């Protein structure tokens, strides 16, 4: 009996310890929220409840530890600025929530949130009078923490109803269009293509369900959304069914941690454990508040004799993330030199062979410095690159390749060993510690997508093999990876990209007329009034100093081709001419992928 009580007491103590640690982390992690409620529309039917919903949701979020920014009855300018300012506030947060209640519409597959002063007399007015949902999601791209966007609105159709319906719904059309968000969880009050009701009481059915479940202790986030769905479905008699798009990480997430009752049968054992646990919780909370490489290293070192403790394991993950973020910011990672052939017997003296010099040039190129050709000759461009690399790494100025510089050079052989002729999926757990930081981040973002990569004049390029999504999705994903859809400024760069993707036939697809289509690039037509050849700009805004259009293109076929991709015309069918030209096309990625450039 005593053994049983002892084991029970130990189990209870462990549960109390874990619960306390969850509470400690909850108290120290940074949570921010943006809440918008638009009710008093000036040109369409007023919605009674969005302002009530937003105020009540804001109050609940404050109670569970969020710093809340609220906005009510916002016009276009105020709404746009609220999103912009919040994106800066959210950048360093651990959990970010955005809640919007009000009118919403879908036009051409794009979802829009409607400010109170919108008129929307014509379909094209939506771009100038409404906020794209995708723009809101894009504003959170730089946030590394958990991101949740809750949309208590639906699509309406301004073309047929002219925004004049008197329906008691959150919108005038037939529901918001479904989306495929990346890196963010998006909750709709009603699944794509259906209405979300405004509600007959103080709150909408969706807001009422959120208010009911957000504060439940120990309700894991995934289950929270399932319970919200069931509550709304029951309250509306099956008329409204919320839906969630996106995915959550593998770990359990609690907005309110579980409550654990402490039994009185094991006071001595619980006290003995709680003293040790109290210290590790306090030290972990301090590391969370600092969220720095030094803070996490200090914690892991302090508890190196407890490697299996769950907080130590969590701290090791946070340390790895902090190191990766730091390395990307400064442009290098510092490890023991991999170029051991150049280091003398004393462990410090450096003597470079011609092959070593080639490897140094390649490493500098992988750091982002253009050294010209890899010939083993340290001419002016290579010397400039060495000098710049030394300054970036905080070393003494000069053009000397010494032991400290070798410590920051990326591991060329390890990187080249990863390169293949065919696009492949890279597992992040096989990366060497001294992998070039830009590449590490990019491969992590595309960890479930086949890619090829290469370096050209200091820039990193990726050929991403996919047939899903569109141009905007591709560019947003490229931004998450640290870059943008590739821009091309010379025939040399054009040929480099051609060589990068053309060794894998999946990047090239044929059409029925004999033409060949390649990956999308970062060229789009901003000004469509000068069709078909006017208004083309690179996604970075840089001027077009090089044009690679195929004969007869751009032609704006069927008045819907405003994006560019690699292409070979049917005129060259049966020849050895490669897919080196460009063609204007739709935004869909059916051509087999896209090209990413990272500076």
C-alpha positions in Angstrom: 0.0 0.0 0.0 2.8 2.4 0.9 4.6 1.7 -2.4 1.3 2.4 -4.3 0.9 5.7 -2.4 4.5 6.7 -3.1 4.1 6.0 -6.8 0.8 7.9 -6.9 2.4 10.9 -5.1 5.3 10.9 -7.5 2.9 10.9 -10.5 0.9 13.7 -9.0 4.0 15.7 -8.3 5.1 15.3 -11.9 1.8 16.5 -13.2 1.9 19.5 -10.9 5.5 20.2 -12.1 4.5 20.1 -15.7 1.4 22.2 -15.1 3.4 24.8 -13.2 6.0 24.9 -16.0 3.3 25.4 -18.6 1.9 28.3 -16.5 5.4 29.8 -16.2 6.0 29.7 -19.9 2.5 31.0 -20.5 3.3 34.0 -18.3 6.6 34.8 -20.0 5.8 34.2 -23.6 4.7 37.2 -25.6 1.2 37.1 -26.9 -0.3 39.9 -29.1 -3.6 40.3 -30.9 -5.3 42.6 -33.4 -9.0 42.8 -33.1 -11.2 44.6 -35.7 -15.0 45.0 -35.6 -16.7 46.8 -38.5 -20.4 47.4 -38.0 -21.4 50.9 -39.1 -21.1 50.6 -42.9 -21.8 53.8 -44.8 -23.0 52.4 -48.1 -24.5 49.0 -47.3 -26.6 47.4 -44.6 -25.2 48.0 -41.1 -24.2 44.8 -39.2 -25.4 45.0 -35.6 -22.9 42.6 -33.9 -19.3 42.9 -35.2 -18.4 45.7 -32.8 -19.9 43.8 -29.9 -18.0 40.6 -31.0 -14.7 42.5 -31.4 -15.0 44.1 -28.0 -15.9 40.9 -26.2 -13.2 38.9 -28.0 -10.6 41.6 -27.1 -11.6 41.4 -23.4 -11.3 37.6 -23.4 -7.9 37.7 -25.1 -6.6 40.2 -22.5 -7.7 37.9 -19.7 -5.6 35.1 -21.1 -2.5 37.1 -21.4 -2.6 38.9 -24.8 -1.6 42.5 -25.6 -4.6 43.5 -27.6 -4.8 46.3 -30.2 -8.5 47.0 -31.1 -10.1 48.9 -33.9 -13.8 49.6 -34.5 -15.6 50.8 -37.6 -12.3 51.4 -39.5 -12.2 53.0 -42.9 -9.8 51.9 -45.6 -6.8 54.0 -44.5 -7.3 53.2 -40.8 -7.6 49.5 -41.5 -4.6 49.4 -43.7 -2.5 51.3 -41.1 -3.7 49.0 -38.3 -2.5 45.9 -40.2 0.8 47.5 -41.1 1.5 48.7 -37.5 0.5 45.4 -36.0 2.8 43.5 -38.2 5.8 45.3 -36.6 4.4 44.7 -33.1 3.9 41.0 -33.8 7.3 40.3 -35.2 8.9 39.1 -31.9 5.8 37.5 -30.4 5.4 33.8 -29.5 1.6 33.7 -30.3 -0.2 36.1 -32.7 -4.0 36.3 -33.1 -5.9 38.4 -35.5 -9.7 38.5 -35.3 -11.9 40.3 -37.9 -15.6 40.7 -37.7 -17.5 42.5 -40.5 -18.4 42.3 -44.2 -16.2 40.2 -46.5 -16.3 39.4 -50.2 -14.6 37.2 -52.8 -13.7 38.4 -56.3 -12.0 36.2 -58.8 -10.9 33.7 -56.1 -9.4 36.5 -53.9 -10.9 37.2 -50.5 -11.3 40.8 -49.2 -12.2 42.4 -45.9 -14.4 45.5 -46.2 -13.7 48.8 -44.5 -16.8 50.8 -43.5 -16.4 53.5 -46.2 -16.2 51.1 -49.2 -18.6 51.8 -52.0 -17.7 48.9 -54.5 -19.8 50.2 -57.3 -17.7 48.2 -59.8 -15.8 45.0 -59.6 -12.4 46.6 -60.1 -13.1 49.0 -57.1 -12.3 46.2 -54.7 -8.6 46.5 -55.2 -8.7 50.1 -54.1 -11.4 50.1 -51.4 -10.9 46.8 -49.6 -8.1 44.9 -47.8 -7.0 41.6 -49.3 -7.0 38.8 -46.8 -3.8 37.6 -48.4 -2.2 40.9 -47.7 -3.1 40.5 -44.0 -1.6 37.0 -44.0 1.5 38.3 -45.8 2.0 41.0 -43.1 2.7 38.2 -40.6 5.3 36.4 -42.8 8.2 37.5 -40.6 6.6 36.3 -37.4 8.3 33.1 -36.2 5.7 32.3 -33.5 2.3 30.7 -33.8 0.0 32.7 -36.0 -3.9 32.5 -35.9 -6.2 34.5 -38.1 -10.0 34.3 -37.3 -12.3 35.7 -40.0 -15.9 36.2 -38.9 -17.0 37.3 -42.4 -18.1 35.8 -45.7 -17.9 36.5 -49.4 -20.5 38.6 -51.1 -20.9 39.4 -54.8 -20.8 43.1 -55.6 -21.3 42.5 -59.3 -24.8 41.1 -59.0 -26.2 42.6 -55.9 -24.3 45.9 -55.9 -23.7 45.6 -52.1 -27.4 46.4 -51.5 -28.8 43.3 -49.9 -30.5 43.4 -46.6 -29.7 39.9 -45.6 -28.8 39.4 -41.9 -25.5 37.8 -42.8 -21.9 38.7 -42.5 -21.8 39.2 -46.2 -24.0 39.4 -49.2 -22.6 36.6 -51.4 -22.0 32.9 -51.0 -19.1 32.6 -48.6 -15.4 33.2 -48.6 -13.2 31.3 -51.1 -11.2 28.5 -49.5 -7.4 29.2 -49.2 -4.2 27.2 -48.6 -2.3 29.3 -46.1 1.4 28.5 -45.3 2.7 29.0 -41.8 -0.5 30.4 -40.4 -3.8 28.9 -39.2 -6.9 30.6 -40.7 -10.3 30.0 -39.1 -13.4 30.9 -41.1 -16.8 31.5 -39.3 -18.3 29.4 -42.2 -16.6 27.1 -44.6 -15.9 28.3 -48.1 -19.1 29.0 -50.2 -21.5 29.4 -47.2 -23.0 32.2 -45.1 -21.9 33.2 -41.6 -24.8 34.5 -39.6 -24.6 37.8 -37.7 -26.7 36.5 -34.9 -29.9 37.6 -33.2 -28.4 38.3 -29.8 -25.4 40.4 -28.8 -22.9 38.1 -30.6 -22.6 36.1 -33.8 -22.7 32.3 -33.4 -19.0 32.1 -34.2 -18.0 34.8 -31.7 -20.3 33.2 -29.1 -18.6 29.9 -29.5 -15.1 31.5 -29.3 -16.1 33.3 -26.2 -17.3 30.1 -24.6 -14.2 28.0 -25.4 -11.2 30.4 -25.5 -10.9 30.4 -21.7 -11.3 26.7 -21.1 -8.3 25.4 -19.1 -6.4 22.6 -20.7 -8.2 22.8 -24.0 -5.6 22.0 -26.7 -5.8 24.4 -29.6 -6.8 21.8 -32.2 -9.6 20.6 -30.0 -10.6 24.1 -29.3 -11.4 24.7 -32.9 -13.3 21.4 -33.2 -15.4 22.4 -30.2 -16.1 25.8 -31.7 -17.2 24.1 -34.9 -19.6 21.8 -33.0 -21.0 24.6 -30.9 -21.8 26.8 -34.0 -23.2 23.9 -36.0 -25.6 23.0 -33.1 -26.6 26.7 -32.4 -27.5 27.3 -36.1 -29.3 24.0 -36.7 -26.6 23.0 -39.2 -26.9 26.2 -41.2 -23.3 27.3 -40.4 -20.2 25.2 -40.1 -16.9 26.9 -39.2 -13.8 25.6 -41.0 -10.0 25.8 -40.3 -7.4 26.1 -43.1 -3.7 25.5 -42.5 -2.0 23.2 -39.9 -0.7 23.3 -36.4 2.8 22.2 -35.2 3.1 18.7 -33.7 3.3 19.9 -30.1 0.3 20.5 -27.9 -0.7 24.2 -27.6 -2.8 25.6 -24.8 -4.1 29.1 -24.7 -5.0 28.4 -21.1 -2.9 25.7 -19.5 -4.5 22.8 -17.6 -5.5 23.1 -14.0 -4.2 20.2 -11.8 -5.5 19.4 -8.3 -2.9 18.6 -5.7 -3.9 15.6 -3.5 -3.1 15.9 0.2 -1.8 12.3 0.5 1.7 13.1 -0.6 2.8 16.4 1.0 6.4 15.4 1.7 7.2 14.0 -1.8 5.5 16.9 -3.5 7.5 19.4 -1.5 10.7 17.7 -2.2 10.1 17.8 -6.0 8.7 21.3 -6.1 11.9 22.9 -4.7 14.0 21.6 -7.6 11.3 22.3 -10.1 10.7 25.8 -8.9 14.3 26.7 -9.7 14.3 25.2 -13.2 11.0 26.9 -14.0 12.3 30.2 -12.8 15.5 29.9 -14.9 13.5 28.7 -17.9 11.2 31.7 -17.6 14.2 34.0 -17.5 15.6 32.4 -20.7 12.2 32.8 -22.4 12.1 36.5 -21.5 15.6 37.0 -22.9 15.1 34.8 -25.9 18.7 35.1 -27.0 21.4 32.7 -27.9 23.3 33.6 -24.8 20.2 33.1 -22.6 19.4 29.6 -24.0 23.0 28.5 -23.9 23.3 29.6 -20.3 20.2 27.6 -19.4 21.2 24.4 -21.3 24.7 24.6 -19.7 23.2 25.1 -16.2 21.1 22.0 -16.5 23.5 19.9 -18.6 23.2 17.1 -15.9 19.5 16.9 -16.6 19.5 16.2 -20.4 16.2 14.3 -20.3 14.2 17.0 -18.5 11.5 18.2 -20.8 12.3 21.9 -20.2 15.9 21.2 -21.1 14.9 19.5 -24.3 12.6 22.4 -25.1 15.4 24.9 -24.4 17.7 23.0 -26.8 15.1 23.5 -29.5 14.8 27.2 -28.7 18.6 27.5 -28.7 18.9 25.9 -32.1 16.2 28.3 -33.5 17.9 31.3 -32.0 21.3 30.3 -33.4 19.8 29.8 -36.9 18.0 33.2 -36.8 21.2 34.9 -35.6 23.3 33.3 -38.3 20.9 34.4 -41.0 20.9 38.0 -39.7 24.6 38.3 -39.7 25.2 36.2 -42.8 27.5 33.5 -41.4 27.8 30.8 -38.8 30.9 30.3 -36.8 32.3 26.7 -36.4 35.7 25.0 -36.4 37.3 25.3 -39.9 36.4 22.6 -42.4 39.3 23.6 -44.7 41.8 21.6 -42.6 44.1 21.1 -45.6 45.1 24.7 -45.4 45.9 24.7 -41.6 49.5 24.2 -40.5 50.7 21.8 -37.8 50.5 24.5 -35.2 46.7 24.7 -35.7 46.8 28.4 -36.6 49.0 29.0 -39.6 47.1 29.1 -42.9 48.8 28.2 -46.2 46.5 27.9 -49.3 47.1 25.6 -52.2 45.4 26.5 -55.6 42.6 24.1 -54.8 42.2 25.7 -51.4 41.9 29.1 -53.0 39.2 27.8 -55.3 37.3 26.5 -52.3 37.7 29.9 -50.5 36.3 31.6 -53.6 33.3 29.3 -53.6 32.8 29.8 -49.9 32.8 33.6 -50.3 30.3 33.3 -53.1 28.1 31.2 -50.8 28.4 34.0 -48.2 26.9 36.4 -50.8 30.0 38.0 -52.2 30.6 38.1 -56.0 34.2 36.9 -56.6 33.9 36.4 -60.4 35.2 33.1 -61.6 36.5 30.3 -59.4 40.1 30.2 -60.8 42.2 30.2 -57.6 43.5 33.6 -58.4 42.9 36.3 -55.7 42.3 39.3 -58.0 40.6 42.5 -57.0 37.1 41.1 -56.8 38.2 38.2 -54.6 40.2 40.5 -52.4 37.2 42.9 -52.0 35.1 39.9 -51.0 37.6 38.8 -48.4 37.7 42.3 -47.0 33.9 42.5 -46.8 33.7 39.0 -45.2 36.2 40.0 -42.6 34.2 43.2 -41.7 30.9 41.3 -41.6 32.4 38.7 -39.2 33.9 41.4 -36.9 37.5 40.5 -37.8 40.5 42.8 -38.3 40.4 44.6 -41.6 42.5 43.4 -44.5 42.5 40.8 -47.2 44.2 38.0 -45.3 42.8 34.5 -45.2 43.6 33.4 -41.7 42.2 30.9 -39.1 39.4 33.3 -37.8 38.2 33.8 -41.4 38.2 30.1 -42.1 35.9 29.7 -39.0 33.1 31.6 -40.8 33.4 30.2 -44.3 30.5 27.9 -45.2 31.3 24.3 -45.7 31.7 24.1 -49.5 32.2 20.3 -49.8 29.2 19.6 -47.5 27.0 22.0 -49.6 28.1 20.6 -52.9 27.4 17.1 -51.7 23.8 18.1 -51.2 23.4 19.3 -54.8 21.8 16.8 -57.3 20.7 16.9 -60.9 17.1 16.2 -59.9 15.1 18.1 -57.4 14.7 16.4 -54.1 13.2 16.8 -50.7 15.9 17.6 -48.1 15.6 16.3 -44.5 16.7 19.0 -42.1 18.1 16.5 -39.6 21.0 15.7 -41.9 22.3 19.2 -42.3 25.9 19.9 -41.1 26.2 22.6 -38.4 28.3 24.8 -40.6 25.8 24.8 -43.5 25.4 28.2 -45.1 22.7 30.1 -43.1 20.6 31.2 -46.1 20.5 27.7 -47.4 19.6 26.2 -44.1 16.7 28.6 -43.7 15.5 28.0 -47.3 15.7 24.2 -47.0 13.8 24.3 -43.8 11.0 26.3 -45.5 10.9 23.9 -48.4 11.3 20.8 -46.3 8.3 19.0 -47.9 8.9 20.2 -51.5 11.4 18.9 -54.1 14.0 21.6 -54.9 17.3 22.2 -56.6 19.7 24.9 -55.6 22.8 26.7 -56.7 24.9 29.9 -56.2 25.5 32.6 -58.8 27.4 35.9 -58.1 26.8 35.7 -54.4 23.1 35.0 -54.6 21.4 31.7 -53.7 18.8 30.3 -56.2 16.3 27.5 -55.8 14.2 25.7 -58.4 11.0 24.7 -56.6 9.1 21.7 -58.1 5.4 22.1 -57.6 2.2 22.2 -59.6 -0.1 23.7 -56.9 -0.6 27.3 -55.9 -0.3 30.5 -57.9 2.2 33.3 -58.4 1.3 35.2 -55.2 1.6 32.0 -53.2 5.0 31.2 -54.7 6.3 34.7 -54.0 5.0 34.7 -50.4 6.7 31.3 -49.8 9.9 32.7 -51.3 9.7 35.6 -48.9 9.4 33.1 -46.0 12.5 31.5 -47.3 14.3 34.8 -47.2 14.1 35.8 -50.8 11.7 36.5 -53.7 10.7 35.1 -57.1 13.9 35.3 -59.3 14.7 38.4 -61.2 16.9 38.3 -64.2 19.2 41.1 -65.2 21.5 39.5 -67.8 21.8 36.7 -70.3 24.4 35.1 -68.0 22.0 34.9 -65.2 19.3 33.7 -67.5 21.5 30.9 -68.7 22.5 30.0 -65.1 18.8 29.6 -64.2 18.2 27.5 -67.3 21.0 25.2 -66.4 19.7 25.0 -62.8 16.2 23.7 -63.7 16.6 22.0 -67.1 18.5 19.0 -65.7 15.2 17.9 -64.2 12.4 17.2 -66.7 9.7 17.8 -64.1 10.4 21.6 -64.5 9.5 21.5 -68.2 6.0 20.6 -69.4 4.7 20.3 -72.9 1.5 21.8 -74.4 -0.7 20.4 -77.1 0.6 22.8 -79.7 4.3 21.7 -79.3 5.4 24.5 -77.0 7.4 23.9 -73.8 6.7 25.6 -70.5 9.2 26.2 -67.6 9.2 27.6 -64.1 7.6 31.0 -63.1 9.9 34.0 -62.4 9.5 37.2 -60.5 8.1 39.3 -63.5 4.5 40.5 -63.6 2.5 43.2 -65.3 1.6 45.9 -62.8 0.0 48.3 -65.3 -2.4 46.2 -67.4 -3.7 49.3 -69.3 -0.7 49.1 -71.6 -1.4 45.6 -72.9 0.2 43.4 -74.0 3.9 44.5 -73.6 3.7 47.5 -71.2 3.8 47.7 -67.5 6.1 44.7 -66.8 8.2 45.0 -63.6 10.3 42.8 -61.5 8.9 41.9 -58.0 11.8 43.8 -56.4 11.0 46.9 -58.3 14.3 46.9 -60.2 14.3 48.1 -63.8 14.2 45.6 -66.7 17.8 45.8 -68.1 17.4 42.4 -69.8 14.5 41.0 -71.8 14.2 37.4 -72.7 10.7 37.3 -74.3 10.1 34.6 -76.9 9.1 35.7 -80.4 5.5 37.1 -80.4 5.3 37.4 -76.6 4.0 38.8 -74.4 0.7 38.5 -76.2 -1.9 38.6 -73.3 -3.7 35.6 -74.7 -7.4 35.7 -73.7 -6.7 38.9 -71.6 -5.5 37.0 -68.6 -1.8 36.6 -68.9 0.0 39.0 -66.5 2.9 36.8 -65.1 6.0 35.4 -66.7 7.7 32.0 -66.9 10.4 30.3 -69.0 9.1 29.1 -72.4 10.0 27.7 -75.8 7.6 28.4 -78.6 6.1 25.7 -80.7 8.0 27.3 -83.6 11.1 25.6 -82.3 9.6 22.1 -81.9 11.9 19.4 -83.1 15.0 21.6 -82.6 17.7 21.6 -79.8 16.9 25.1 -78.8 16.4 25.1 -75.0 13.6 26.6 -72.9 15.5 29.8 -72.4 12.9 32.4 -73.4 10.0 33.9 -71.5 6.3 33.8 -72.0 3.4 35.6 -70.4 0.9 33.3 -68.6 -1.7 33.1 -65.9 -0.8 33.0 -62.3 -1.4 29.3 -61.8 1.7 27.1 -61.2 0.6 24.3 -63.5 3.9 24.7 -65.5 5.8 22.8 -62.9 7.4 25.1 -60.4 9.1 28.5 -59.8 12.5 30.0 -59.3 13.5 31.7 -56.0 16.4 34.2 -55.5 17.9 34.9 -52.1 20.4 37.7 -51.8 
